[in-house]
Each structure stands twice: as C-alpha cells, then as structure tokens.
Amino acid sequence: MSRLYDNTPLTNLPQNNINWPSVWNEDTWISKGEGVILEACIKGKSKIAVTDTSNKRVKYFVFHVQPGRVHRRKFDPNGKEIEPNFSETTKVMTGYLNSSYKTEAKGKTDKLTEQELTDLIVKQDLKKITEKTAPNNTLSLWIQESQLDKMDLDNDDIVRIKTSGYSPFIFSIGRVEGQSATVSNFAGGEQVGGSWTDKIMAMKSSVPQDVEDNEIGDDEWVSYS
C-alpha cells in the first residue's frame, strides 16, 4: 500500500524563535568540501525561526539524528556527483560458479568515522541553539522549512542525508524504505521520488559486463534492521 505523506506532525512542532545579532547567511558555516552522505535514524525534531538584523526571517526544521554509515560525497572532474568509494578493498571472483575470490586494493575509502563526521559538520554557534532540544548522542541537521513541502518524517525513520559542503545544513534528505536500500520521498537537492538504487544501476550500466559480474563491493548502503 502506498504511504500518504503529510507534514502536519512537523508543522505542529513548537517553534523556537531566535534573534540573530547580524545578517544571517548559511554560507558562514558551510566549509569548502564535498560534504557528506549518511544514513541515520531520526531521534528527535525541532522547529526554529531565525530573524536577523535586516528583519529577514528563515524557518528551519532540525532533525536530531543518530548516524549510521557515513561517507564523503564524491564528484567527478566535471562536478557531477558519483558513487563514493565505500571500501579500500573489493572482492573479485576467481573461480568457476563463484567458488572463490581474492581481495584487491580499490583505493582510499570515502568512509568516515562518527568522530570525523562530527569534526567536519558541527558548528559551535549553531550547536548552542539546538543542544537544548537534542537527545543525547545525536547530531542536529538543519533544513529550510520550504524544502520539506508535503513531506512527513517521523522519529525512528531511517533517512539518507546529503549535507551542503561540510556543514549541518541538509542539501537533500530521503527516507530509506524497508530493507531494500531504496530511498524515496526526497526533499531538497533531489527530486521527490528519486531512487538511490536507480542512480547506482545507471552508473553500473557503463561498466563492462565481465567486470560487473566478477566484482563484489565490500561495503554498500543497507537499511537498519
């Protein structure tokens, strides 16, 4: 059965109103770099409205998440986003009927530890705003209210998030459905209904068949059990 999406639970959250003592500009906290892509479990939600000295008002939802798998976002020389290197090694079949395999070097992994993730994206000025409502052992990630139109995300949902550079601002977010590693109902930088699986399969279509059939990645996106 298809799930109906409704952002009423988000809009009903109590709003924390912040008066910012200068001009509010997200770029202030977006460090240069690829950004990160992570799977995470939502453990809490907040709503924040920031009003700056120019009377500009920006409304945000903040998702307090428990990170799972984390990787750097990766781009080709033309600036097109590509699949991260999930592992430093890969398993290559060497026998008949997949009877044996060997491990080969694949290059430097794009995987990040939770501490590396924290060091890259947490900004202390913003943490002071969110830490009062954040559950223990979570990271707080911000997304503008306008980016979540008609999208419903609940506590304990597993989501896949891309950040804008190295910052706590969300570039795109989508729910991981069931056990399939398919991401649906995207908001932000991705079109709603986009599928991570479709993107990976599109990339694989350019790989020669004999390579694709004999190489097994050591690490891939999976949903939480």
C-alpha positions as CSV (number, residue, x, y, z in Angstrom):
1,M,0.0,0.0,0.0
2,S,1.3,3.4,-0.9
3,R,2.1,5.7,2.0
4,L,0.4,9.1,2.1
5,Y,2.8,11.9,3.0
6,D,1.7,14.8,5.3
7,N,4.0,17.3,7.0
8,T,1.4,18.1,9.7
9,P,3.5,16.5,12.5
10,L,6.4,18.8,11.6
11,T,4.3,22.0,11.3
12,N,2.8,21.3,14.7
13,L,6.2,21.3,16.5
14,P,6.7,24.2,19.0
15,Q,8.8,26.9,17.4
16,N,12.0,28.3,18.9
17,N,12.4,31.9,17.8
18,I,15.9,33.2,17.5
19,N,17.0,36.8,17.1
20,W,20.4,36.7,15.3
21,P,22.7,39.6,16.1
22,S,24.0,40.1,12.5
23,V,23.0,39.2,8.9
24,W,22.0,35.6,8.7
25,N,23.9,33.7,6.0
26,E,24.2,29.9,5.8
27,D,27.4,30.2,3.8
28,T,29.1,31.4,7.0
29,W,29.0,27.8,8.3
30,I,29.5,25.9,5.1
31,S,33.1,24.9,4.9
32,K,34.5,24.2,1.5
33,G,34.5,20.5,0.5
34,E,32.4,17.7,-0.9
35,G,30.1,17.4,2.1
36,V,28.9,14.0,3.5
37,I,26.3,11.4,2.8
38,L,25.0,9.4,5.7
39,E,22.3,7.0,6.7
40,A,20.8,7.9,10.1
41,C,17.9,7.3,12.4
42,I,15.8,10.3,13.4
43,K,15.6,10.5,17.2
44,G,14.0,13.9,17.6
45,K,12.8,17.0,15.7
46,S,12.8,20.8,16.4
47,K,11.5,23.9,14.7
48,I,13.5,27.1,14.6
49,A,12.8,30.6,13.1
50,V,15.8,32.9,12.8
51,T,15.3,36.6,12.5
52,D,18.4,38.7,11.7
53,T,19.2,42.4,12.0
54,S,17.8,43.1,8.5
55,N,14.5,41.6,9.6
56,K,15.0,38.6,7.3
57,R,13.2,35.6,8.7
58,V,14.2,32.0,7.8
59,K,12.3,29.0,9.2
60,Y,14.0,25.6,9.7
61,F,13.2,22.1,10.7
62,V,16.1,20.5,12.7
63,F,16.4,16.7,12.7
64,H,18.4,15.2,15.6
65,V,19.8,12.0,14.2
66,Q,21.9,9.0,15.2
67,P,24.3,8.4,12.4
68,G,24.9,5.0,10.8
69,R,27.1,4.6,7.7
70,V,28.9,7.8,6.7
71,H,30.9,8.7,3.6
72,R,32.2,11.8,1.9
73,R,30.2,12.9,-1.1
74,K,32.2,12.4,-4.3
75,F,32.2,14.3,-7.6
76,D,33.9,13.7,-11.0
77,P,36.1,16.4,-12.6
78,N,33.0,17.9,-14.3
79,G,31.3,18.4,-10.9
80,K,28.8,15.6,-11.3
81,E,28.1,13.6,-8.2
82,I,29.2,9.9,-8.4
83,E,29.2,6.9,-6.1
84,P,31.6,7.1,-3.1
85,N,34.3,4.6,-2.7
86,F,32.7,2.5,0.1
87,S,35.8,0.5,0.9
88,E,39.6,0.4,0.4
89,T,39.3,-3.2,-0.9
90,T,37.0,-5.1,-3.2
91,K,36.4,-8.9,-3.7
92,V,36.9,-10.2,-7.2
93,M,35.7,-13.7,-8.2
94,T,38.5,-16.0,-9.4
95,G,36.9,-19.5,-9.7
96,Y,34.1,-21.1,-11.6
97,L,30.5,-20.6,-10.4
98,N,31.6,-18.0,-7.9
99,S,33.5,-20.7,-6.0
100,S,36.4,-18.4,-4.8
101,Y,37.5,-14.9,-4.8
102,K,40.5,-12.7,-4.0
103,T,40.7,-9.3,-2.3
104,E,42.2,-6.4,-4.3
105,A,43.0,-2.8,-3.4
106,K,40.4,-0.3,-4.5
107,G,42.0,2.9,-3.4
108,K,41.3,5.2,-0.4
109,T,37.9,4.8,1.0
110,D,35.5,7.7,1.4
111,K,34.1,6.3,4.6
112,L,34.1,8.5,7.7
113,T,34.0,7.7,11.4
114,E,31.4,9.3,13.6
115,Q,34.1,11.5,15.2
116,E,35.3,12.6,11.7
117,L,31.7,13.4,10.8
118,T,31.3,15.5,14.0
119,D,34.5,17.3,13.4
120,L,33.5,18.2,9.8
121,I,29.9,19.4,10.2
122,V,29.3,20.5,13.8
123,K,29.4,24.3,14.1
124,Q,29.5,25.5,17.7
125,D,27.4,28.7,17.2
126,L,24.6,26.5,15.8
127,K,25.1,23.8,18.3
128,K,24.3,26.2,21.1
129,I,20.9,26.8,19.6
130,T,20.0,23.1,19.1
131,E,21.6,21.4,22.1
132,K,18.8,22.2,24.5
133,T,16.3,20.1,22.5
134,A,18.7,17.5,21.1
135,P,18.5,13.9,22.6
136,N,21.8,12.5,23.8
137,N,24.3,11.1,21.3
138,T,22.7,12.8,18.3
139,L,23.7,15.2,15.6
140,S,21.5,18.1,14.7
141,L,21.0,18.8,11.0
142,W,19.1,21.8,9.6
143,I,16.8,22.1,6.6
144,Q,14.7,25.1,5.5
145,E,11.0,24.6,6.0
146,S,10.4,25.3,2.3
147,Q,12.4,22.3,1.3
148,L,10.1,19.9,3.2
149,D,6.8,20.7,1.5
150,K,4.4,17.8,1.9
151,M,7.0,15.5,3.4
152,D,6.4,13.5,6.6
153,L,9.4,12.3,8.6
154,D,8.9,10.7,12.0
155,N,11.0,9.6,14.9
156,D,12.7,6.3,14.2
157,D,12.6,6.7,10.4
158,I,15.8,5.8,8.7
159,V,16.9,8.5,6.3
160,R,19.7,9.2,3.8
161,I,21.0,12.7,4.1
162,K,23.4,14.8,2.0
163,T,24.9,17.9,3.5
164,S,25.8,21.2,1.8
165,G,29.5,21.1,2.0
166,Y,30.9,20.4,5.4
167,S,28.1,21.9,7.4
168,P,25.0,20.9,9.4
169,F,22.7,22.2,6.6
170,I,20.9,19.5,4.6
171,F,21.2,19.5,0.8
172,S,18.8,16.6,0.4
173,I,17.0,14.1,2.6
174,G,15.1,10.9,1.7
175,R,13.5,8.0,3.6
176,V,15.1,4.6,3.3
177,E,12.2,2.2,2.6
178,G,12.1,-1.2,4.3
179,Q,15.1,-3.5,3.8
180,S,15.7,-2.5,0.1
181,A,18.2,0.4,0.4
182,T,15.8,2.3,-1.9
183,V,15.4,5.9,-1.0
184,S,12.1,7.6,-1.7
185,N,10.3,10.8,-1.0
186,F,13.3,13.1,-1.4
187,A,13.4,16.7,-0.3
188,G,16.0,19.3,-1.0
189,G,18.6,18.9,-3.7
190,E,17.0,15.7,-5.1
191,Q,13.6,15.4,-6.9
192,V,10.8,13.8,-4.8
193,G,10.6,10.1,-5.6
194,G,14.2,9.8,-6.6
195,S,15.8,6.4,-6.0
196,W,19.4,5.8,-4.9
197,T,19.1,2.3,-6.5
198,D,18.2,3.8,-9.9
199,K,21.3,6.1,-9.7
200,I,23.6,3.2,-8.8
201,M,22.2,1.0,-11.6
202,A,22.6,3.8,-14.1
203,M,26.3,4.1,-13.2
204,K,26.7,0.3,-13.4
205,S,25.3,0.3,-16.9
206,S,28.6,1.8,-18.1
207,V,30.7,-1.0,-16.6
208,P,31.7,-3.9,-18.9
209,Q,29.6,-7.0,-18.0
210,D,32.6,-9.2,-17.3
211,V,33.8,-6.8,-14.7
212,E,30.4,-6.2,-13.1
213,D,29.7,-9.9,-12.8
214,N,33.0,-10.7,-11.1
215,E,33.4,-7.8,-8.6
216,I,31.7,-7.6,-5.2
217,G,31.9,-4.4,-3.1
218,D,32.9,-4.9,0.5
219,D,30.6,-2.2,1.7
220,E,27.3,-1.0,0.4
221,W,24.3,1.0,1.7
222,V,21.9,-1.0,3.7
223,S,18.9,-0.1,5.9
224,Y,18.9,-0.6,9.6
225,S,17.3,-3.8,10.8
